[in-house]
Amino acid sequence: FVDPYLEAEFVSRYLPHVRSGAAIRLLAGKALPQLMSAVEQFARQSMAKIEVRSSVKLHDRFVFIDGSSCYQSGASFKDGARNSSTTLTQITDAFVAVQGTYEALWGSGKVELKT
């Protein structure tokens, strides 16, 4: 997941739906103390492998699945279309470029947590 606004509620809303055994990578930007506490608790309870990095260079929100598909969210995952409708759009033609951009941001991001 890439979202500058990931916070604690995101963890309970989305991470329980991730397939058991899957590695979870979160690239966040703000609200890190609240996010980190929730991620640490979820990782202890579920034994999930989670890595969190931060970057100040984030704007858009994406979810990458198994390195083979990518979806852009019109709203922050923390809001989950709670305040207004939004879309989740699959990125196909530009997938390689988008993935490359966010892999570079991941690589240069500050490591916050690795379970």
N, C-alpha and C positions, 0 to 999 in steps of 0.2 A: 504494500500500500504506500502511496505517495500522497501526502496531504499536509500542508503546513499547519492545519488546525486540529490534528488528532489530539484527543484528550481521553480521560478515563472512561467515559460512557461508550466511546468507540469500541473499547476492548470487550465489554460485555455484550455489545450489540452485534459485532461481526466475528470476533475470533472463535467463539464456540462453533461456528459453521465451517471452519477450516478443517479439512480432512486430517484425521489423526496421523501423526508422523510427518506431516508436511512442514518444511522450514518456513517460518514467517519472517519477513523483513518489513520493517516500518521505517519510512523516511519522513520525518516530521520537522516542524519548525518552531512552533510556539506551544505553550502549555505543557512543557516537558515534565515538570515535577508531578503533575496530576497523572499524566500518561504513564510515566515510569513506575509509579506506585501500583497502578492497575495492571500493567504488563507483568511486573514482578510477581504479583499475587496470582495472576492467571497462569503464568509459567510454572509456579510451584504447584498449583492445584491440578493442572492438566499435563504436566511434564512436557509441554510444548517447547520446541526449539525456536526461540525468538531472538532476533537481533534488531536493535533500534539505533538508528543514526539520525543526526540532525543536520540541517543545512538552512542557511538564511536565504538561499537562492530559489526557494520554492514558490510557486503561484498556483499552478493547476493541480488537479487531483486525479490520480490514476490508480488502477489496480492491475498488476501484472500477474498472470497465472501461468505457472510452470515454464516461464520463459518463452511461451509460445503464443500467448494472446494478451491483449491489453484493452482496457476499457477506461474511458475518460468520464468522470462524473461532473455534472454541471453544478453540483453543490458539494460542500464539504461532507465527508463521510460522517462527521460528528453530528450533523444536522439530519442526515438521512431523509431528506424531503419533508421534514417535520414542519417547516415554516412555509414552504411553497413547493409546487411541483418542480421536478427536475428530470433530467435524462441521464442514462448511463449508455454511452455510445462506444461501440467497438471500433478500435483503431485498426485498420487493415492495411491500406496502401502505404501509410507512413509509419507502420509498426517498427521497422528496423531503425529508423532515425529516432523515433520517440524512445525506444528502448535504449539506444545508445546514449542519448542525452541523459536519461535518468540513471543508467549504470555509471556514467561518469560522475554525476552528482552523488550517487551512493559511494563511489570510490573515494571521493574527496570529503564526504561527510564526517562529522565528528561521531565517533563510536560512543554511544550512551549506555548500551546494555548488550550483552551477548550471553544467552543462557545455553 
